[in-house]
Amino acid sequence: MDAIQQHMIDSCRAAQRGEAPPPPPGRHDWGVVREARDRRRFDAVIAGRPARRRRRTALRALFTRRHRTARPGASGPSGA
């Protein structure tokens, strides 16, 4: 049974009981993603690590290091 089928069963049951129907599947997905991100940042602060831009900083360091070593013989913009 997938999420849509379960939602349909729960909606039917709620209608029979006179209750409010449950929210549709996927409605709170972005909220869960935000909560997970906040939790990751909180854990980083507690551990004494930087809480923001760690991935971006690591990728920038990786690509700039690779870019510098790609042209070991270049002596400047003119290449002469």
PDB file of N, CA, C and O in Angstrom:
ATOM      1  N   MET A   1       0.859  -1.171   0.000  1.00  0.00           N
ATOM      2  CA  MET A   1       0.000   0.000   0.000  1.00  0.00           C
ATOM      3  C   MET A   1       0.909   1.240   0.000  1.00  0.00           C
ATOM      4  O   MET A   1       1.847   1.344   0.791  1.00  0.00           O
ATOM      5  N   ASP A   2       0.611   2.153  -0.889  1.00  0.00           N
ATOM      6  CA  ASP A   2       1.413   3.366  -0.948  1.00  0.00           C
ATOM      7  C   ASP A   2       0.756   4.488  -0.133  1.00  0.00           C
ATOM      8  O   ASP A   2      -0.296   4.293   0.475  1.00  0.00           O
ATOM      9  N   ALA A   3       1.377   5.635  -0.133  1.00  0.00           N
ATOM     10  CA  ALA A   3       0.923   6.745   0.708  1.00  0.00           C
ATOM     11  C   ALA A   3      -0.450   7.270   0.289  1.00  0.00           C
ATOM     12  O   ALA A   3      -1.253   7.644   1.143  1.00  0.00           O
ATOM     13  N   ILE A   4      -0.723   7.301  -1.002  1.00  0.00           N
ATOM     14  CA  ILE A   4      -2.017   7.800  -1.476  1.00  0.00           C
ATOM     15  C   ILE A   4      -3.154   6.877  -1.038  1.00  0.00           C
ATOM     16  O   ILE A   4      -4.206   7.343  -0.601  1.00  0.00           O
ATOM     17  N   GLN A   5      -2.936   5.570  -1.158  1.00  0.00           N
ATOM     18  CA  GLN A   5      -3.961   4.622  -0.734  1.00  0.00           C
ATOM     19  C   GLN A   5      -4.219   4.725   0.773  1.00  0.00           C
ATOM     20  O   GLN A   5      -5.367   4.688   1.216  1.00  0.00           O
ATOM     21  N   GLN A   6      -3.145   4.853   1.552  1.00  0.00           N
ATOM     22  CA  GLN A   6      -3.307   4.997   2.992  1.00  0.00           C
ATOM     23  C   GLN A   6      -4.055   6.287   3.330  1.00  0.00           C
ATOM     24  O   GLN A   6      -4.884   6.308   4.240  1.00  0.00           O
ATOM     25  N   HIS A   7      -3.762   7.355   2.598  1.00  0.00           N
ATOM     26  CA  HIS A   7      -4.448   8.622   2.826  1.00  0.00           C
ATOM     27  C   HIS A   7      -5.939   8.492   2.517  1.00  0.00           C
ATOM     28  O   HIS A   7      -6.775   9.031   3.241  1.00  0.00           O
ATOM     29  N   MET A   8      -6.265   7.782   1.451  1.00  0.00           N
ATOM     30  CA  MET A   8      -7.672   7.595   1.100  1.00  0.00           C
ATOM     31  C   MET A   8      -8.413   6.802   2.185  1.00  0.00           C
ATOM     32  O   MET A   8      -9.543   7.141   2.536  1.00  0.00           O
ATOM     33  N   ILE A   9      -7.784   5.758   2.711  1.00  0.00           N
ATOM     34  CA  ILE A   9      -8.399   4.969   3.784  1.00  0.00           C
ATOM     35  C   ILE A   9      -8.584   5.821   5.036  1.00  0.00           C
ATOM     36  O   ILE A   9      -9.643   5.782   5.662  1.00  0.00           O
ATOM     37  N   ASP A  10      -7.554   6.592   5.404  1.00  0.00           N
ATOM     38  CA  ASP A  10      -7.641   7.448   6.589  1.00  0.00           C
ATOM     39  C   ASP A  10      -8.702   8.537   6.414  1.00  0.00           C
ATOM     40  O   ASP A  10      -9.397   8.882   7.370  1.00  0.00           O
ATOM     41  N   SER A  11      -8.832   9.081   5.195  1.00  0.00           N
ATOM     42  CA  SER A  11      -9.849  10.105   4.935  1.00  0.00           C
ATOM     43  C   SER A  11     -11.252   9.518   5.054  1.00  0.00           C
ATOM     44  O   SER A  11     -12.147  10.155   5.610  1.00  0.00           O
ATOM     45  N   CYS A  12     -11.446   8.317   4.540  1.00  0.00           N
ATOM     46  CA  CYS A  12     -12.744   7.648   4.632  1.00  0.00           C
ATOM     47  C   CYS A  12     -13.097   7.362   6.089  1.00  0.00           C
ATOM     48  O   CYS A  12     -14.230   7.586   6.514  1.00  0.00           O
ATOM     49  N   ARG A  13     -12.135   6.872   6.842  1.00  0.00           N
ATOM     50  CA  ARG A  13     -12.358   6.586   8.256  1.00  0.00           C
ATOM     51  C   ARG A  13     -12.694   7.870   9.024  1.00  0.00           C
ATOM     52  O   ARG A  13     -13.583   7.869   9.876  1.00  0.00           O
ATOM     53  N   ALA A  14     -11.982   8.965   8.722  1.00  0.00           N
ATOM     54  CA  ALA A  14     -12.248  10.237   9.400  1.00  0.00           C
ATOM     55  C   ALA A  14     -13.645  10.748   9.053  1.00  0.00           C
ATOM     56  O   ALA A  14     -14.332  11.299   9.913  1.00  0.00           O
ATOM     57  N   ALA A  15     -14.073  10.571   7.796  1.00  0.00           N
ATOM     58  CA  ALA A  15     -15.408  11.015   7.394  1.00  0.00           C
ATOM     59  C   ALA A  15     -16.488  10.204   8.113  1.00  0.00           C
ATOM     60  O   ALA A  15     -17.515  10.757   8.506  1.00  0.00           O
ATOM     61  N   GLN A  16     -16.269   8.917   8.287  1.00  0.00           N
ATOM     62  CA  GLN A  16     -17.236   8.075   8.990  1.00  0.00           C
ATOM     63  C   GLN A  16     -17.356   8.461  10.462  1.00  0.00           C
ATOM     64  O   GLN A  16     -18.432   8.373  11.052  1.00  0.00           O
ATOM     65  N   ARG A  17     -16.243   8.886  11.041  1.00  0.00           N
ATOM     66  CA  ARG A  17     -16.239   9.249  12.461  1.00  0.00           C
ATOM     67  C   ARG A  17     -16.588  10.720  12.687  1.00  0.00           C
ATOM     68  O   ARG A  17     -16.760  11.143  13.830  1.00  0.00           O
ATOM     69  N   GLY A  18     -16.693  11.486  11.632  1.00  0.00           N
ATOM     70  CA  GLY A  18     -16.995  12.902  11.763  1.00  0.00           C
ATOM     71  C   GLY A  18     -15.793  13.744  12.186  1.00  0.00           C
ATOM     72  O   GLY A  18     -15.956  14.820  12.763  1.00  0.00           O
ATOM     73  N   GLU A  19     -14.602  13.259  11.902  1.00  0.00           N
ATOM     74  CA  GLU A  19     -13.361  13.960  12.257  1.00  0.00           C
ATOM     75  C   GLU A  19     -12.822  14.709  11.042  1.00  0.00           C
ATOM     76  O   GLU A  19     -13.292  14.521   9.920  1.00  0.00           O
ATOM     77  N   ALA A  20     -11.847  15.544  11.284  1.00  0.00           N
ATOM     78  CA  ALA A  20     -11.181  16.260  10.193  1.00  0.00           C
ATOM     79  C   ALA A  20     -10.295  15.283   9.419  1.00  0.00           C
ATOM     80  O   ALA A  20      -9.674  14.405  10.017  1.00  0.00           O
ATOM     81  N   PRO A  21     -10.233  15.431   8.100  1.00  0.00           N
ATOM     82  CA  PRO A  21      -9.381  14.523   7.326  1.00  0.00           C
ATOM     83  C   PRO A  21      -7.901  14.813   7.585  1.00  0.00           C
ATOM     84  O   PRO A  21      -7.543  15.939   7.929  1.00  0.00           O
ATOM     85  N   PRO A  22      -7.050  13.813   7.422  1.00  0.00           N
ATOM     86  CA  PRO A  22      -5.616  14.030   7.621  1.00  0.00           C
ATOM     87  C   PRO A  22      -5.023  14.872   6.487  1.00  0.00           C
ATOM     88  O   PRO A  22      -5.613  14.949   5.409  1.00  0.00           O
ATOM     89  N   PRO A  23      -3.872  15.500   6.712  1.00  0.00           N
ATOM     90  CA  PRO A  23      -3.250  16.274   5.625  1.00  0.00           C
ATOM     91  C   PRO A  23      -2.791  15.341   4.504  1.00  0.00           C
ATOM     92  O   PRO A  23      -2.450  14.187   4.760  1.00  0.00           O
ATOM     93  N   PRO A  24      -2.783  15.831   3.277  1.00  0.00           N
ATOM     94  CA  PRO A  24      -2.346  14.977   2.161  1.00  0.00           C
ATOM     95  C   PRO A  24      -0.869  14.621   2.286  1.00  0.00           C
ATOM     96  O   PRO A  24      -0.101  15.365   2.896  1.00  0.00           O
ATOM     97  N   PRO A  25      -0.467  13.492   1.716  1.00  0.00           N
ATOM     98  CA  PRO A  25       0.931  13.089   1.791  1.00  0.00           C
ATOM     99  C   PRO A  25       1.835  14.107   1.105  1.00  0.00           C
ATOM    100  O   PRO A  25       1.498  14.642   0.048  1.00  0.00           O
ATOM    101  N   GLY A  26       2.968  14.363   1.710  1.00  0.00           N
ATOM    102  CA  GLY A  26       3.938  15.293   1.146  1.00  0.00           C
ATOM    103  C   GLY A  26       3.717  16.736   1.547  1.00  0.00           C
ATOM    104  O   GLY A  26       4.490  17.609   1.152  1.00  0.00           O
ATOM    105  N   ARG A  27       2.693  17.004   2.312  1.00  0.00           N
ATOM    106  CA  ARG A  27       2.393  18.393   2.658  1.00  0.00           C
ATOM    107  C   ARG A  27       3.454  19.008   3.569  1.00  0.00           C
ATOM    108  O   ARG A  27       3.745  20.199   3.466  1.00  0.00           O
ATOM    109  N   HIS A  28       4.026  18.209   4.450  1.00  0.00           N
ATOM    110  CA  HIS A  28       4.990  18.733   5.425  1.00  0.00           C
ATOM    111  C   HIS A  28       6.435  18.348   5.093  1.00  0.00           C
ATOM    112  O   HIS A  28       7.305  18.418   5.962  1.00  0.00           O
ATOM    113  N   ASP A  29       6.695  17.951   3.871  1.00  0.00           N
ATOM    114  CA  ASP A  29       8.036  17.487   3.514  1.00  0.00           C
ATOM    115  C   ASP A  29       9.100  18.578   3.681  1.00  0.00           C
ATOM    116  O   ASP A  29      10.173  18.319   4.226  1.00  0.00           O
ATOM    117  N   TRP A  30       8.807  19.788   3.217  1.00  0.00           N
ATOM    118  CA  TRP A  30       9.812  20.854   3.313  1.00  0.00           C
ATOM    119  C   TRP A  30      10.056  21.242   4.756  1.00  0.00           C
ATOM    120  O   TRP A  30      11.172  21.622   5.110  1.00  0.00           O
ATOM    121  N   GLY A  31       9.049  21.156   5.588  1.00  0.00           N
ATOM    122  CA  GLY A  31       9.247  21.422   7.018  1.00  0.00           C
ATOM    123  C   GLY A  31      10.184  20.415   7.657  1.00  0.00           C
ATOM    124  O   GLY A  31      11.005  20.764   8.505  1.00  0.00           O
ATOM    125  N   VAL A  32      10.054  19.163   7.242  1.00  0.00           N
ATOM    126  CA  VAL A  32      10.944  18.120   7.759  1.00  0.00           C
ATOM    127  C   VAL A  32      12.378  18.372   7.291  1.00  0.00           C
ATOM    128  O   VAL A  32      13.321  18.191   8.062  1.00  0.00           O
ATOM    129  N   VAL A  33      12.547  18.782   6.057  1.00  0.00           N
ATOM    130  CA  VAL A  33      13.882  19.086   5.539  1.00  0.00           C
ATOM    131  C   VAL A  33      14.498  20.246   6.325  1.00  0.00           C
ATOM    132  O   VAL A  33      15.673  20.192   6.688  1.00  0.00           O
ATOM    133  N   ARG A  34      13.718  21.285   6.588  1.00  0.00           N
ATOM    134  CA  ARG A  34      14.227  22.417   7.374  1.00  0.00           C
ATOM    135  C   ARG A  34      14.613  21.991   8.783  1.00  0.00           C
ATOM    136  O   ARG A  34      15.646  22.416   9.301  1.00  0.00           O
ATOM    137  N   GLU A  35      13.788  21.152   9.408  1.00  0.00           N
ATOM    138  CA  GLU A  35      14.104  20.686  10.759  1.00  0.00           C
ATOM    139  C   GLU A  35      15.383  19.859  10.775  1.00  0.00           C
ATOM    140  O   GLU A  35      16.182  19.976  11.704  1.00  0.00           O
ATOM    141  N   ALA A  36      15.587  19.031   9.766  1.00  0.00           N
ATOM    142  CA  ALA A  36      16.812  18.234   9.683  1.00  0.00           C
ATOM    143  C   ALA A  36      18.025  19.139   9.511  1.00  0.00           C
ATOM    144  O   ALA A  36      19.063  18.902  10.129  1.00  0.00           O
ATOM    145  N   ARG A  37      17.908  20.172   8.683  1.00  0.00           N
ATOM    146  CA  ARG A  37      19.011  21.112   8.498  1.00  0.00           C
ATOM    147  C   ARG A  37      19.330  21.850   9.790  1.00  0.00           C
ATOM    148  O   ARG A  37      20.498  22.023  10.140  1.00  0.00           O
ATOM    149  N   ASP A  38      18.295  22.284  10.495  1.00  0.00           N
ATOM    150  CA  ASP A  38      18.507  22.972  11.762  1.00  0.00           C
ATOM    151  C   ASP A  38      19.167  22.062  12.786  1.00  0.00           C
ATOM    152  O   ASP A  38      20.036  22.493  13.544  1.00  0.00           O
ATOM    153  N   ARG A  39      18.752  20.804  12.804  1.00  0.00           N
ATOM    154  CA  ARG A  39      19.350  19.854  13.745  1.00  0.00           C
ATOM    155  C   ARG A  39      20.826  19.634  13.430  1.00  0.00           C
ATOM    156  O   ARG A  39      21.652  19.553  14.339  1.00  0.00           O
ATOM    157  N   ARG A  40      21.161  19.537  12.132  1.00  0.00           N
ATOM    158  CA  ARG A  40      22.558  19.366  11.728  1.00  0.00           C
ATOM    159  C   ARG A  40      23.392  20.565  12.155  1.00  0.00           C
ATOM    160  O   ARG A  40      24.519  20.408  12.624  1.00  0.00           O
ATOM    161  N   ARG A  41      22.839  21.762  11.992  1.00  0.00           N
ATOM    162  CA  ARG A  41      23.564  22.965  12.408  1.00  0.00           C
ATOM    163  C   ARG A  41      23.739  23.002  13.920  1.00  0.00           C
ATOM    164  O   ARG A  41      24.804  23.371  14.415  1.00  0.00           O
ATOM    165  N   PHE A  42      22.698  22.621  14.657  1.00  0.00           N
ATOM    166  CA  PHE A  42      22.773  22.598  16.112  1.00  0.00           C
ATOM    167  C   PHE A  42      23.848  21.616  16.577  1.00  0.00           C
ATOM    168  O   PHE A  42      24.645  21.937  17.459  1.00  0.00           O
ATOM    169  N   ASP A  43      23.869  20.423  15.986  1.00  0.00           N
ATOM    170  CA  ASP A  43      24.885  19.431  16.351  1.00  0.00           C
ATOM    171  C   ASP A  43      26.290  19.940  16.048  1.00  0.00           C
ATOM    172  O   ASP A  43      27.223  19.660  16.801  1.00  0.00           O
ATOM    173  N   ALA A  44      26.451  20.686  14.950  1.00  0.00           N
ATOM    174  CA  ALA A  44      27.765  21.236  14.609  1.00  0.00           C
ATOM    175  C   ALA A  44      28.206  22.262  15.643  1.00  0.00           C
ATOM    176  O   ALA A  44      29.376  22.290  16.025  1.00  0.00           O
ATOM    177  N   VAL A  45      27.294  23.096  16.097  1.00  0.00           N
ATOM    178  CA  VAL A  45      27.641  24.109  17.101  1.00  0.00           C
ATOM    179  C   VAL A  45      28.026  23.438  18.412  1.00  0.00           C
ATOM    180  O   VAL A  45      29.002  23.838  19.047  1.00  0.00           O
ATOM    181  N   ILE A  46      27.277  22.431  18.822  1.00  0.00           N
ATOM    182  CA  ILE A  46      27.581  21.725  20.060  1.00  0.00           C
ATOM    183  C   ILE A  46      28.946  21.048  19.975  1.00  0.00           C
ATOM    184  O   ILE A  46      29.672  20.994  20.968  1.00  0.00           O
ATOM    185  N   ALA A  47      29.301  20.533  18.804  1.00  0.00           N
ATOM    186  CA  ALA A  47      30.589  19.863  18.622  1.00  0.00           C
ATOM    187  C   ALA A  47      31.732  20.846  18.404  1.00  0.00           C
ATOM    188  O   ALA A  47      32.888  20.429  18.339  1.00  0.00           O
ATOM    189  N   GLY A  48      31.438  22.141  18.290  1.00  0.00           N
ATOM    190  CA  GLY A  48      32.489  23.138  18.115  1.00  0.00           C
ATOM    191  C   GLY A  48      32.928  23.325  16.675  1.00  0.00           C
ATOM    192  O   GLY A  48      34.001  23.875  16.428  1.00  0.00           O
ATOM    193  N   ARG A  49      32.127  22.882  15.724  1.00  0.00           N
ATOM    194  CA  ARG A  49      32.449  23.058  14.308  1.00  0.00           C
ATOM    195  C   ARG A  49      31.667  24.243  13.761  1.00  0.00           C
ATOM    196  O   ARG A  49      30.672  24.652  14.359  1.00  0.00           O
ATOM    197  N   PRO A  50      32.104  24.804  12.625  1.00  0.00           N
ATOM    198  CA  PRO A  50      31.312  25.869  12.007  1.00  0.00           C
ATOM    199  C   PRO A  50      29.947  25.341  11.600  1.00  0.00           C
ATOM    200  O   PRO A  50      29.833  24.227  11.090  1.00  0.00           O
ATOM    201  N   ALA A  51      28.927  26.126  11.822  1.00  0.00           N
ATOM    202  CA  ALA A  51      27.566  25.656  11.561  1.00  0.00           C
ATOM    203  C   ALA A  51      27.088  25.960  10.154  1.00  0.00           C
ATOM    204  O   ALA A  51      26.116  25.353   9.706  1.00  0.00           O
ATOM    205  N   ARG A  52      27.722  26.860   9.447  1.00  0.00           N
ATOM    206  CA  ARG A  52      27.232  27.252   8.128  1.00  0.00           C
ATOM    207  C   ARG A  52      28.342  27.176   7.096  1.00  0.00           C
ATOM    208  O   ARG A  52      29.522  27.364   7.392  1.00  0.00           O
ATOM    209  N   ARG A  53      27.920  26.895   5.883  1.00  0.00           N
ATOM    210  CA  ARG A  53      28.773  26.934   4.694  1.00  0.00           C
ATOM    211  C   ARG A  53      29.976  25.997   4.756  1.00  0.00           C
ATOM    212  O   ARG A  53      31.016  26.295   4.168  1.00  0.00           O
ATOM    213  N   ARG A  54      29.855  24.890   5.445  1.00  0.00           N
ATOM    214  CA  ARG A  54      30.978  23.958   5.494  1.00  0.00           C
ATOM    215  C   ARG A  54      31.177  23.257   4.163  1.00  0.00           C
ATOM    216  O   ARG A  54      32.310  23.083   3.713  1.00  0.00           O
ATOM    217  N   ARG A  55      30.081  22.852   3.527  1.00  0.00           N
ATOM    218  CA  ARG A  55      30.211  22.156   2.240  1.00  0.00           C
ATOM    219  C   ARG A  55      30.732  23.088   1.166  1.00  0.00           C
ATOM    220  O   ARG A  55      31.617  22.724   0.391  1.00  0.00           O
ATOM    221  N   ARG A  56      30.180  24.293   1.123  1.00  0.00           N
ATOM    222  CA  ARG A  56      30.592  25.251   0.097  1.00  0.00           C
ATOM    223  C   ARG A  56      32.069  25.600   0.261  1.00  0.00           C
ATOM    224  O   ARG A  56      32.800  25.694  -0.725  1.00  0.00           O
ATOM    225  N   THR A  57      32.505  25.790   1.496  1.00  0.00           N
ATOM    226  CA  THR A  57      33.910  26.115   1.748  1.00  0.00           C
ATOM    227  C   THR A  57      34.813  24.953   1.351  1.00  0.00           C
ATOM    228  O   THR A  57      35.870  25.165   0.758  1.00  0.00           O
ATOM    229  N   ALA A  58      34.408  23.734   1.670  1.00  0.00           N
ATOM    230  CA  ALA A  58      35.212  22.568   1.311  1.00  0.00           C
ATOM    231  C   ALA A  58      35.287  22.402  -0.208  1.00  0.00           C
ATOM    232  O   ALA A  58      36.354  22.106  -0.746  1.00  0.00           O
ATOM    233  N   LEU A  59      34.164  22.591  -0.899  1.00  0.00           N
ATOM    234  CA  LEU A  59      34.179  22.477  -2.362  1.00  0.00           C
ATOM    235  C   LEU A  59      35.027  23.569  -2.997  1.00  0.00           C
ATOM    236  O   LEU A  59      35.767  23.313  -3.947  1.00  0.00           O
ATOM    237  N   ARG A  60      34.921  24.779  -2.476  1.00  0.00           N
ATOM    238  CA  ARG A  60      35.730  25.870  -3.020  1.00  0.00           C
ATOM    239  C   ARG A  60      37.212  25.575  -2.838  1.00  0.00           C
ATOM    240  O   ARG A  60      38.003  25.801  -3.753  1.00  0.00           O
ATOM    241  N   ALA A  61      37.599  25.073  -1.668  1.00  0.00           N
ATOM    242  CA  ALA A  61      39.005  24.739  -1.426  1.00  0.00           C
ATOM    243  C   ALA A  61      39.455  23.625  -2.364  1.00  0.00           C
ATOM    244  O   ALA A  61      40.571  23.668  -2.884  1.00  0.00           O
ATOM    245  N   LEU A  62      38.614  22.643  -2.582  1.00  0.00           N
ATOM    246  CA  LEU A  62      38.961  21.538  -3.466  1.00  0.00           C
ATOM    247  C   LEU A  62      39.167  22.010  -4.901  1.00  0.00           C
ATOM    248  O   LEU A  62      40.152  21.645  -5.543  1.00  0.00           O
ATOM    249  N   PHE A  63      38.238  22.820  -5.402  1.00  0.00           N
ATOM    250  CA  PHE A  63      38.331  23.260  -6.796  1.00  0.00           C
ATOM    251  C   PHE A  63      39.425  24.300  -7.001  1.00  0.00           C
ATOM    252  O   PHE A  63      40.067  24.297  -8.052  1.00  0.00           O
ATOM    253  N   THR A  64      39.659  25.178  -6.052  1.00  0.00           N
ATOM    254  CA  THR A  64      40.729  26.162  -6.246  1.00  0.00           C
ATOM    255  C   THR A  64      42.091  25.493  -6.159  1.00  0.00           C
ATOM    256  O   THR A  64      43.020  25.900  -6.857  1.00  0.00           O
ATOM    257  N   ARG A  65      42.227  24.496  -5.332  1.00  0.00           N
ATOM    258  CA  ARG A  65      43.486  23.769  -5.253  1.00  0.00           C
ATOM    259  C   ARG A  65      43.749  23.045  -6.570  1.00  0.00           C
ATOM    260  O   ARG A  65      44.872  23.061  -7.074  1.00  0.00           O
ATOM    261  N   ARG A  66      42.716  22.411  -7.128  1.00  0.00           N
ATOM    262  CA  ARG A  66      42.871  21.692  -8.390  1.00  0.00           C
ATOM    263  C   ARG A  66      43.175  22.682  -9.520  1.00  0.00           C
ATOM    264  O   ARG A  66      43.982  22.392 -10.403  1.00  0.00           O
ATOM    265  N   HIS A  67      42.529  23.841  -9.488  1.00  0.00           N
ATOM    266  CA  HIS A  67      42.736  24.847 -10.530  1.00  0.00           C
ATOM    267  C   HIS A  67      44.175  25.363 -10.490  1.00  0.00           C
ATOM    268  O   HIS A  67      44.779  25.572 -11.542  1.00  0.00           O
ATOM    269  N   ARG A  68      44.724  25.567  -9.316  1.00  0.00           N
ATOM    270  CA  ARG A  68      46.098  26.067  -9.203  1.00  0.00           C
ATOM    271  C   ARG A  68      47.107  25.059  -9.723  1.00  0.00           C
ATOM    272  O   ARG A  68      48.086  25.446 -10.360  1.00  0.00           O
ATOM    273  N   THR A  69      46.894  23.776  -9.466  1.00  0.00           N
ATOM    274  CA  THR A  69      47.866  22.781  -9.885  1.00  0.00           C
ATOM    275  C   THR A  69      47.696  22.380 -11.348  1.00  0.00           C
ATOM    276  O   THR A  69      48.538  21.660 -11.885  1.00  0.00           O
ATOM    277  N   ALA A  70      46.626  22.831 -12.004  1.00  0.00           N
ATOM    278  CA  ALA A  70      46.383  22.449 -13.395  1.00  0.00           C
ATOM    279  C   ALA A  70      47.345  23.138 -14.354  1.00  0.00           C
ATOM    280  O   ALA A  70      47.611  22.611 -15.434  1.00  0.00           O
ATOM    281  N   ARG A  71      47.872  24.307 -13.985  1.00  0.00           N
ATOM    282  CA  ARG A  71      48.769  25.044 -14.877  1.00  0.00           C
ATOM    283  C   ARG A  71      50.100  25.305 -14.170  1.00  0.00           C
ATOM    284  O   ARG A  71      50.363  26.448 -13.796  1.00  0.00           O
ATOM    285  N   PRO A  72      50.943  24.303 -13.974  1.00  0.00           N
ATOM    286  CA  PRO A  72      52.172  24.547 -13.233  1.00  0.00           C
ATOM    287  C   PRO A  72      53.200  25.383 -14.003  1.00  0.00           C
ATOM    288  O   PRO A  72      54.046  26.024 -13.381  1.00  0.00           O
ATOM    289  N   GLY A  73      53.148  25.392 -15.327  1.00  0.00           N
ATOM    290  CA  GLY A  73      54.159  26.116 -16.104  1.00  0.00           C
ATOM    291  C   GLY A  73      53.734  27.517 -16.513  1.00  0.00           C
ATOM    292  O   GLY A  73      54.541  28.244 -17.092  1.00  0.00           O
ATOM    293  N   ALA A  74      52.506  27.928 -16.238  1.00  0.00           N
ATOM    294  CA  ALA A  74      52.039  29.241 -16.659  1.00  0.00           C
ATOM    295  C   ALA A  74      52.695  30.305 -15.786  1.00  0.00           C
ATOM    296  O   ALA A  74      52.753  30.175 -14.563  1.00  0.00           O
ATOM    297  N   SER A  75      53.188  31.357 -16.435  1.00  0.00           N
ATOM    298  CA  SER A  75      53.893  32.387 -15.701  1.00  0.00           C
ATOM    299  C   SER A  75      53.089  33.675 -15.585  1.00  0.00           C
ATOM    300  O   SER A  75      53.587  34.651 -15.025  1.00  0.00           O
ATOM    301  N   GLY A  76      51.884  33.707 -16.086  1.00  0.00           N
ATOM    302  CA  GLY A  76      51.083  34.911 -15.993  1.00  0.00           C
ATOM    303  C   GLY A  76      49.953  34.875 -16.997  1.00  0.00           C
ATOM    304  O   GLY A  76      49.736  33.859 -17.658  1.00  0.00           O
ATOM    305  N   PRO A  77      49.217  35.994 -17.117  1.00  0.00           N
ATOM    306  CA  PRO A  77      48.086  36.016 -18.030  1.00  0.00           C
ATOM    307  C   PRO A  77      48.487  35.866 -19.492  1.00  0.00           C
ATOM    308  O   PRO A  77      47.717  35.314 -20.278  1.00  0.00           O
ATOM    309  N   SER A  78      49.666  36.339 -19.878  1.00  0.00           N
ATOM    310  CA  SER A  78      50.068  36.254 -21.273  1.00  0.00           C
ATOM    311  C   SER A  78      50.640  34.885 -21.609  1.00  0.00           C
ATOM    312  O   SER A  78      50.667  34.499 -22.777  1.00  0.00           O
ATOM    313  N   GLY A  79      51.097  34.146 -20.602  1.00  0.00           N
ATOM    314  CA  GLY A  79      51.650  32.803 -20.841  1.00  0.00           C
ATOM    315  C   GLY A  79      53.069  32.828 -21.384  1.00  0.00           C
ATOM    316  O   GLY A  79      53.585  31.779 -21.769  1.00  0.00           O
ATOM    317  N   ALA A  80      53.728  34.001 -21.430  1.00  0.00           N
ATOM    318  CA  ALA A  80      55.087  34.084 -21.990  1.00  0.00           C
ATOM    319  C   ALA A  80      56.148  34.054 -20.937  1.00  0.00           C
ATOM    320  O   ALA A  80      57.335  34.116 -21.256  1.00  0.00           O
TER     321      ALA A  80
END
